[in-house]
Amino acid sequence: MSTIETRKTKLTPRSARRSHMVAHELRQFIASDACHIGHTLPTTRELAARFNVSSKTIHDALGLLEAENLIERQPRVGTIITARTPAKHGRSIVMFAPSAHLAVEGAPSWLGQILLGVDIALLDKGYQPTRLPHAPVPDGQVEQWARDVIGNLHHEVAGAVLPGGYPGAGMLAQALDQRRIPWVSIKSITATTHHNFVSINLWRAGYTIGHLLGRASITDVLQLNCARPGHHSHLQLFAGLQHGYLEADGTYETLKMVHCAERDEQSGHDVIAAHLQDHKSPQVVVTTGDYLAMGAIRAFREHGLRVPEDVGVIGGTDFPTPTYADPPLTAIHQPMQMAGKQVAELLLTAIHNRSQQFTGVELLPQIVIRNSMVFSDNVLESLQAADLDELVPIHRGAPVDESPQSETGG
């Protein structure tokens, strides 16, 4: 290989660290005509001798070059030059989101609330979040669409946020990995993916509600869902509901799901109104969204049923607005903005560490009891006395804070 010429530079604490000076010399060599991409640098020991510094100084200098994407250190191969000029340190974070999932009833949706938390955390750290809303992609075009979208990203993009569980999310993740752009998904990409995600554990919320209903001798329960593509959380909630109900020795006549095409108040109203035409009223409706719950309350009232005296209703997200409903909504409190902050923190750590894969994180929700569904003190005390590990916190009136316990995904 060509010789790396070293300049006589006086190194003092006031001028610069030795590793930075060595990195500067190597950077100039890599950019010279004597070098080419794929070139192998001398070993650490050889470089230490040439620069008359320690092996640790060389290791630190190579770390600086690696952070600039100039080199790649490969075990048993050596240090390979991968670029001639340093990559610019991007401060832009792209956030992919299906347009239809960003708002409900004119306010930020579940996904919109989480992205708001991402925005705040990234801006606080000096990064620029950019949302890339997109229309639904036909099934046969997802792979090409993902390649085109990622291929057209600006080279200064530092990282990406994906909506897990949606069509195209897996393809986007693969394309980002190929470009070595770190990413985090909101919910796991698939049901079997255990890395690079932040999610909220709705199974445990359902499990807790199931225990409450079983101990309260509720026998007729309806779960009201939004069945749009990408909404798989309702299955976790329902599975937890069944498990908790049966574990509490509850005996139910009906425990089933019904689906809404949308997530708004009108959809919740229309589905419950249609259900009441052909079926008796359930004792309790558990929903995956607060606006669905508000629509259900309106439909029950139109049929002469009182909430909570005749039928209880439980919301699924605990948005700010429905807490002012009449009656105030008992709900699963999902820490949405905390989830957004966690997404940002994981992504910034991955960018700093140049990591493409890391363990996912699950946050725990809470059950907030207000007036649309009430439980007796005896029920709450018996559940507390059971001391079950899988329960989520239960509070009256308001969540305790926005920093519930988190779990590491396995």
C-alpha atoms as one frame of an Amber mdcrd trajectory, in Angstrom:
protein
   0.000   0.000   0.000   1.039   3.654  -0.292   2.968   5.174   2.563   1.133
   7.331   5.073   3.293  10.398   5.571   3.205  11.915   9.042   3.797  15.597
   9.660   5.717  16.878  12.632   3.024  18.449  14.772   3.550  19.604  18.291
   0.931  17.917  20.417  -0.020  19.662  23.638  -3.185  19.650  25.765  -3.840
  23.169  24.514  -3.716  22.301  20.807  -5.653  19.076  20.350  -5.976  15.530
  21.550  -3.595  13.078  19.921  -6.437  10.932  18.586  -7.949  13.913  16.761
  -4.599  14.783  15.225  -4.080  11.209  14.053  -7.631  11.146  12.673  -6.877
  14.370  10.783  -3.760  12.835   9.189  -5.637   9.666   8.235  -8.547  11.695
   6.865  -6.180  13.552   4.533  -4.565  10.297   3.434  -7.952   8.745   2.653
  -8.896  11.783   0.545  -5.581  11.700  -1.389  -4.992  10.159  -4.821  -2.960
   7.400  -3.162  -6.106   5.902  -1.664  -9.255   4.241  -3.016 -12.469   2.774
  -1.602 -11.849  -0.801  -0.481  -8.275   0.018   0.522  -7.110  -1.669   3.754
  -5.382   0.522   6.312  -2.324  -0.753   8.227  -2.914  -2.595  11.491  -3.360
  -0.746  14.772   0.162  -1.705  15.828   1.660  -0.442  12.551  -0.252   2.833
  12.763   0.806   3.316  16.381   4.462   2.914  15.360   4.139   5.301  12.400
   2.477   8.029  14.466   4.500   7.294  17.618   1.370   7.035  19.750  -0.330
   4.317  21.787  -2.648   1.671  20.362  -5.521   3.249  22.310  -4.943   6.564
  20.544  -5.145   4.782  17.184  -8.309   2.978  18.302  -9.913   6.311  19.257
  -8.827   7.943  15.988 -10.318   5.104  13.937 -13.523   5.467  15.946 -13.772
   9.079  14.794 -13.354   8.039  11.161 -15.861   5.228  11.538 -18.441   7.696
  12.899 -17.951   9.690   9.673 -18.553   6.551   7.551 -15.019   6.772   6.134
 -13.963   3.312   7.316 -15.413   0.037   8.524 -13.555  -2.226  10.939 -14.130
  -5.892  10.138 -12.931  -8.704  12.439 -10.160 -10.837  10.911 -10.170  -8.633
   7.800  -8.927  -5.235   8.908  -9.935  -1.609   8.540 -11.528  -1.007   5.136
 -11.943   2.436   3.573 -15.605   2.904   2.633 -15.672   6.562   1.512 -13.225
   9.274   0.416 -14.882  12.210   2.172 -16.628  12.332   5.558 -20.392  11.971
   5.656 -22.172  15.037   6.988 -23.746  14.568  10.377 -27.438  14.733   9.615
 -29.871  16.299  12.074 -33.029  15.331  10.205 -35.353  12.561  11.411 -38.080
  11.336   9.049 -41.322  10.000  10.497 -43.525   7.870   8.249 -47.263   7.823
   8.956 -50.401   6.804   7.039 -52.288  10.085   6.497 -55.607   8.624   7.629
 -54.186   7.653  11.021 -52.881  11.040  12.177 -56.142  12.595  13.417 -59.594
  11.716  14.712 -62.431  14.186  15.281 -60.062  16.991  14.232 -57.583  16.201
  17.029 -54.344  14.187  17.039 -55.058  10.443  17.005 -53.285   7.767  19.068
 -50.454   7.784  16.515 -50.584  11.567  16.253 -50.221  11.925  20.044 -47.172
   9.655  20.067 -45.564  11.530  17.171 -46.155  14.765  19.069 -44.096  13.297
  21.913 -41.389  12.332  19.392 -41.401  15.874  17.974 -40.926  17.499  21.386
 -38.093  15.171  22.431 -36.200  15.476  19.122 -36.490  19.259  18.939 -35.206
  19.466  22.495 -32.053  17.618  21.373 -31.504  19.815  18.322 -32.866  17.411
  15.692 -35.384  18.320  13.021 -38.350  15.896  12.794 -40.062  15.746   9.399
 -43.329  13.874   8.910 -43.878  11.991   5.664 -47.607  11.189   5.570 -48.625
   8.824   2.788 -51.746   7.384   1.242 -52.487   3.632   1.399 -50.185   1.604
  -0.868 -51.694  -1.233  -2.957 -50.477  -4.650  -1.811 -48.593  -5.478  -4.993
 -46.669  -2.192  -4.939 -45.492  -2.111  -1.321 -41.964  -3.440  -1.913 -41.190
  -1.086  -4.797 -42.782   1.844  -2.963 -40.597   1.239   0.111 -37.409   1.032
  -1.993 -38.292   4.227  -3.861 -39.162   6.177  -0.704 -35.979   5.231   1.155
 -33.841   5.561  -1.970 -34.976   9.172  -2.387 -34.184  10.200   1.189 -31.593
  12.932   1.538 -28.150  11.651   2.542 -28.188  13.767   5.710 -31.175  11.883
   7.222 -29.941  10.593  10.586 -32.796   8.250  11.519 -36.422   7.258  10.951
 -39.606   6.511  12.886 -42.017   3.910  11.477 -45.612   3.001  12.353 -45.327
  -0.697  13.214 -47.987  -3.176  12.115 -49.001  -1.212   9.013 -48.661  -2.425
   5.412 -45.221  -1.491   4.115 -43.574  -1.013   7.535 -41.474  -4.170   7.186
 -40.286  -3.189   3.710 -39.398   0.298   4.935 -37.349  -1.229   7.763 -35.450
  -3.474   5.338 -34.685  -0.561   3.025 -33.493   1.574   5.950 -31.236  -1.264
   7.132 -29.695  -1.475   3.662 -28.805   2.215   3.883 -27.702   1.770   7.510
 -30.168   4.399   8.739 -31.250   3.655  12.347 -35.010   3.340  12.907 -37.565
   2.756  15.645 -41.140   1.579  15.125 -44.223   2.564  17.100 -45.478  -0.937
  17.936 -43.478  -3.866  16.620 -43.166  -4.289  12.856 -44.769  -7.746  13.096
 -46.194  -9.898  15.893 -42.909 -11.859  16.015 -40.530  -8.875  15.899 -38.826
  -8.197  19.218 -36.459  -5.354  18.353 -36.464  -1.647  17.465 -39.918  -0.825
  18.817 -41.783   1.006  21.543 -45.267  -0.269  22.342 -47.932  -0.074  25.049
 -48.926  -3.394  26.601 -52.680  -3.602  26.057 -52.796  -7.304  26.915 -52.124
  -6.408  30.540 -54.749  -3.646  30.416 -57.298  -6.179  29.142 -56.162  -8.703
  31.756 -56.739  -6.179  34.537 -60.176  -5.171  33.234 -61.085  -8.850  32.838
 -60.262  -9.455  36.494 -62.378  -6.460  37.530 -65.368  -7.583  35.449 -65.112
 -11.202  36.577 -64.957 -10.214  40.241 -67.922  -7.865  39.701 -69.971 -10.789
  38.265 -70.446  -9.065  34.889 -71.753 -11.685  32.421 -72.318  -9.765  29.147
 -69.363  -7.826  27.687 -68.870  -6.260  24.263 -65.520  -5.006  22.922 -65.852
  -2.236  20.329 -62.896  -1.954  17.927 -61.622  -0.041  14.954 -60.844  -2.689
  12.354 -58.756  -0.587   9.956 -55.507  -2.076   8.570 -52.673  -1.982  11.053
 -54.951  -1.980  14.111 -53.962  -5.233  15.817 -54.000  -3.876  19.364 -57.649
  -4.902  19.772 -56.587  -8.550  19.582 -54.116  -8.063  22.443 -56.767  -6.266
  24.493 -59.378  -8.975  23.856 -56.961 -11.814  24.661 -56.044 -10.152  27.937
 -59.722  -9.518  28.706 -60.561 -13.207  28.230 -57.576 -14.401  30.247 -58.243
 -12.097  33.185 -61.965 -12.840  33.179 -61.459 -16.593  33.309 -58.661 -16.364
  35.877 -61.010 -14.399  38.132 -63.464 -17.340  37.891 -65.920 -15.134  36.033
 -68.782 -16.843  34.216 -69.941 -14.897  31.180 -72.827 -15.356  28.775 -71.372
 -13.120  26.082 -67.831 -11.866  25.521 -67.349 -10.802  21.925 -65.942  -8.144
  19.602 -67.728  -5.888  17.121 -65.896  -3.726  14.609 -66.168  -0.148  13.389
 -64.822   1.034  10.035 -63.588   4.307  11.566 -62.395   5.542  14.960 -64.714
   8.527  15.356 -67.720   9.169  17.580 -70.247   8.606  14.790 -68.882   5.140
  14.046 -69.147   4.127  17.696 -72.722   5.431  17.771 -73.817   3.689  14.584
 -72.368   0.271  15.451 -73.914   0.235  18.942 -77.257   1.526  17.624 -77.318
  -1.283  15.043 -76.322  -3.840  17.678 -79.189  -2.790  19.945 -81.687  -3.355
  17.140 -81.017  -7.110  17.193 -79.505  -7.828  20.611 -80.075  -6.971  24.232
 -77.798  -4.363  25.724 -74.474  -5.599  27.083 -73.660  -4.816  30.689 -70.296
  -3.312  29.756 -68.698  -2.032  26.541 -64.895  -1.932  26.410 -63.547   0.126
  23.498 -60.192   0.577  21.785 -60.765   4.320  21.413 -62.333   7.089  23.479
 -64.347   8.562  20.608 -65.892   5.149  19.966 -66.844   5.110  23.652 -68.466
   8.541  23.421 -70.480   7.428  20.400 -71.568   4.311  22.289 -72.771   6.443
  25.218 -74.899   8.557  22.848 -76.441   5.441  21.260 -77.313   3.970  24.663
 -78.991   7.203  25.732 -81.060   7.294  22.546 -82.308   3.819  23.463 -83.256
   4.925  26.975 -80.271   3.334  28.707 -78.329   5.166  31.412 -74.538   5.163
  31.771 -73.307   3.776  34.134 -76.526   2.663  35.889 -77.725   0.395  33.035
 -74.533  -0.131  31.057 -70.890   0.658  31.750 -68.516   2.074  29.107 -64.697
   1.991  29.165 -62.566   4.075  26.792 -59.370   2.806  25.225 -56.873   5.678
  25.134 -57.721   8.409  27.687 -57.377  11.348  25.309 -57.679  14.766  26.976
 -61.044  15.740  25.399 -63.190  12.687  26.352 -62.233  13.091  30.007 -64.742
  15.980  29.923 -67.501  13.721  28.563 -70.803  13.299  30.382 -70.307  11.154
  32.334 -66.491  11.434  32.611 -64.971   8.432  30.869 -63.453   5.492  32.694
 -60.567   4.551  30.402 -57.341   2.714  29.713 -54.767   5.475  30.079 -52.124
   4.942  27.407 -48.930   7.000  27.993 -48.798   8.239  24.401 -46.466  11.205
  24.722 -44.229   9.210  27.060 -44.088   6.551  24.340 -43.058   9.261  21.865
 -40.292  10.415  24.188 -39.096   6.808  24.531 -39.077   6.411  20.725 -36.892
   9.517  20.415 -34.499   8.397  23.148 -34.023   4.935  21.620 -33.477   6.433
  18.168 -30.929   9.013  19.345 -29.045   6.293  21.239 -29.008   4.133  18.092
 -27.721   7.073  16.034 -24.974   7.758  18.565 -23.975   4.081  18.795 -24.481
   3.401  15.081 -26.835   0.525  15.990 -29.261  -1.038  13.517 -30.857  -3.445
  15.975 -31.686  -3.130  19.671 -34.190  -4.565  22.125 -37.763  -3.285  22.013
 -39.499  -1.595  24.963 -43.052  -1.970  26.271 -44.736   0.661  28.437 -47.493
  -0.127  30.884 -50.859   1.655  30.710 -53.073   2.429  33.698 -56.789   1.999
  34.360 -58.410   5.291  35.343 -61.832   4.908  36.975 -64.207   7.842  36.531
 -68.007   7.792  36.150 -68.837   5.853  32.969 -67.923   2.536  34.629 -67.569
   2.119  38.370 -66.399  -0.773  40.531 -67.242  -1.311  44.186 -64.630  -0.990
  46.894 -65.002  -4.728  47.553 -64.053  -5.558  43.961 -61.042  -3.232  43.998
 -59.875  -4.470  47.397 -60.193  -8.136  46.415 -58.148  -7.509  43.285 -55.492
  -5.661  45.244 -55.347  -8.503  47.775 -54.784 -11.023  44.959 -51.352  -9.426
  44.352 -51.126 -10.522  40.703 -47.937  -9.647  38.804 -49.638  -8.968  35.466
 -52.004  -6.234  36.697 -51.546  -2.607  35.642 -52.040   0.277  38.105 -55.639
   1.322  38.842 -56.481   4.874  39.922 -59.575   6.941  40.531 -60.109  10.204
  38.660 -56.740  10.690  36.949 -53.549   8.834  36.055 -50.787   9.182  38.612
 -48.218  10.548  36.134 -46.954  10.190  32.567 -44.062   7.862  33.365 -45.465
   4.372  34.004 -43.289   1.318  34.431 -41.641   0.020  31.268 -40.718  -3.504
  30.301 -38.033  -4.744  27.936 -39.345  -6.704  25.007 -38.033 -10.242  24.806
